[in-house]
Amino acid sequence: MKKLYLCASPIGNLGDVSFRLLDTLKNVDLILCENPNITIKLLNFYNIKKKMIKLHDSDLILEHKVKYTKNYKNVKSKILDLLSKVEKVAYLSSAGTPNLEDPPINLINYCYENSIEIDVISGPSALTTILSVSPFYHTPFIFLGFLPKKNTQLQKTIDKIKTLFNDEFIKSIIFFESPYRINKTLSIFKDTFPDNYILIAHELTKINQKFILKKLKDIDNLIEKGEYTAILYRR
């Protein structure tokens, strides 16, 4: 591999692609992707026929950090052997911009360590999309990605947010949440930030996209389907 293209993919609307992305996907030798079942929909929509390989970034982690070394070596050697036989490779996460959530850290490190050129095909991101419709000043902000699943860890995160808000430096906190945990998460947040405004985006860029702006105490139960992105404001 002589060049890696980190490609942003649609977060819901297959029309949200650039000419540059399509040109890149048509001209690379191989596509590495987080989930082939999702990426194939994009390729079929634009009639692009390319070889795809599913890549878990853990396939490329350092050997001393691997529990099942034998199986790991087999997977890693196959991937590296494949990469050695091609020149241009594209990487796509399931949705949005790579390296924001579920990042391909080891793949990128591999490129730096082996002097492989890296290019970025910029595009959709749930983070920048929700910031575009923010009604309040939101910078500086902290992006937390997906929140912890365990209540104890989530409460620790909320306590840290409270400290940051009290210091009056951070204006907002941005996070992702799954539909199965969104109501539980908001319920826990309400106990600490009942009068803080929150902007909730549901199913960004899709037909049934919806934005909700209310104080946390006024938020009703949300439907448990589709991904959520939210901005919690200090005010």
Backbone hydrogen bonds, N-H to C=O, Kabsch-Sander energy under -0.5 kcal/mol:
donor,donor_aa,acceptor,acceptor_aa,energy
2,K,87,E,-2.4
3,K,87,E,-2.2
4,L,117,E,-2.8
5,Y,89,V,-3.1
6,L,4,L,-0.6
6,L,119,D,-2.9
7,C,5,Y,-0.8
7,C,91,Y,-2.7
8,A,121,I,-2.5
9,S,96,G,-2.1
14,L,12,G,-0.6
16,D,13,N,-2.3
17,V,15,G,-1.9
22,L,18,S,-2.0
23,D,19,F,-2.6
24,T,20,R,-2.3
25,L,21,L,-2.7
26,K,22,L,-1.9
27,N,23,D,-1.1
27,N,24,T,-0.6
28,V,24,T,-1.4
29,D,88,K,-2.7
30,L,88,K,-1.2
31,I,51,K,-2.3
32,L,30,L,-0.5
32,L,90,A,-3.5
33,C,53,I,-2.2
34,E,92,L,-1.8
38,I,35,N,-1.5
39,T,35,N,-2.2
40,I,36,P,-2.5
41,K,38,I,-0.8
42,L,38,I,-1.0
43,L,39,T,-2.2
44,N,40,I,-2.7
45,F,41,K,-1.9
46,Y,42,L,-1.4
47,N,44,N,-1.3
48,I,43,L,-3.1
49,K,47,N,-0.5
50,K,48,I,-0.7
53,I,31,I,-2.5
55,L,33,C,-2.6
56,H,54,K,-0.5
57,D,55,L,-0.5
59,D,56,H,-2.6
60,L,57,D,-1.8
61,I,58,S,-1.2
65,K,62,L,-1.8
66,V,63,E,-1.8
69,T,67,K,-1.0
72,Y,68,Y,-2.1
73,K,69,T,-2.9
74,N,70,K,-1.7
75,V,71,N,-2.1
76,K,72,Y,-3.0
77,S,73,K,-2.6
78,K,74,N,-1.8
79,I,75,V,-2.2
80,L,76,K,-2.8
81,D,77,S,-2.2
82,L,78,K,-2.1
83,L,79,I,-2.5
84,S,80,L,-1.6
85,K,81,D,-0.5
85,K,82,L,-1.2
86,V,83,L,-1.0
89,V,3,K,-2.4
90,A,30,L,-2.5
91,Y,5,Y,-3.0
92,L,32,L,-2.2
93,S,7,C,-0.6
96,G,9,S,-1.8
100,L,97,T,-1.0
105,I,103,P,-1.3
108,I,104,P,-2.3
109,N,105,I,-2.7
110,Y,106,N,-2.2
111,C,107,L,-1.6
112,Y,108,I,-2.1
113,E,109,N,-2.8
114,N,110,Y,-1.3
115,S,112,Y,-1.2
116,I,111,C,-3.1
117,E,2,K,-1.6
119,D,4,L,-2.7
121,I,6,L,-2.8
122,S,120,V,-0.9
129,T,125,S,-2.2
130,I,126,A,-2.2
131,L,127,L,-1.6
132,S,128,T,-1.4
133,V,129,T,-0.6
133,V,130,I,-1.0
134,S,131,L,-1.3
142,I,172,S,-1.6
144,L,142,I,-0.6
144,L,174,I,-3.1
147,L,176,F,-1.2
154,L,150,K,-2.5
155,Q,151,N,-2.7
156,K,152,T,-1.8
157,T,153,Q,-1.9
158,I,154,L,-2.4
159,D,155,Q,-2.4
160,K,156,K,-1.8
161,I,157,T,-2.2
162,K,158,I,-2.5
163,T,159,D,-1.8
164,L,160,K,-2.2
165,F,161,I,-2.7
166,N,162,K,-2.3
167,D,163,T,-1.5
168,E,165,F,-1.3
169,F,164,L,-1.1
170,I,164,L,-0.8
171,K,140,P,-2.8
172,S,140,P,-1.0
173,I,232,L,-2.4
174,I,142,I,-2.8
175,F,230,A,-2.2
176,F,145,G,-2.7
177,E,228,Y,-2.2
181,R,178,S,-1.2
182,I,178,S,-1.3
185,T,181,R,-2.8
186,L,182,I,-2.5
187,S,183,N,-2.0
188,I,184,K,-1.7
189,F,185,T,-2.2
190,K,186,L,-2.3
191,D,187,S,-0.9
192,T,188,I,-0.6
192,T,189,F,-1.2
193,F,189,F,-3.0
196,N,193,F,-1.2
198,I,214,K,-2.7
199,L,231,I,-2.6
200,I,198,I,-0.6
200,I,212,I,-3.0
201,A,199,L,-0.5
201,A,229,T,-3.5
202,H,210,K,-2.9
203,E,227,E,-2.0
206,K,203,E,-1.9
209,Q,206,K,-1.6
210,K,202,H,-2.0
212,I,200,I,-2.5
214,K,198,I,-1.7
214,K,212,I,-0.5
216,L,196,N,-2.4
217,K,194,P,-2.3
218,D,215,K,-2.0
219,I,216,L,-1.6
225,K,223,I,-1.6
228,Y,177,E,-2.1
229,T,201,A,-2.3
230,A,175,F,-2.6
231,I,199,L,-2.4
232,L,173,I,-3.0
233,Y,197,Y,-2.7
233,Y,231,I,-0.6
234,R,171,K,-2.4
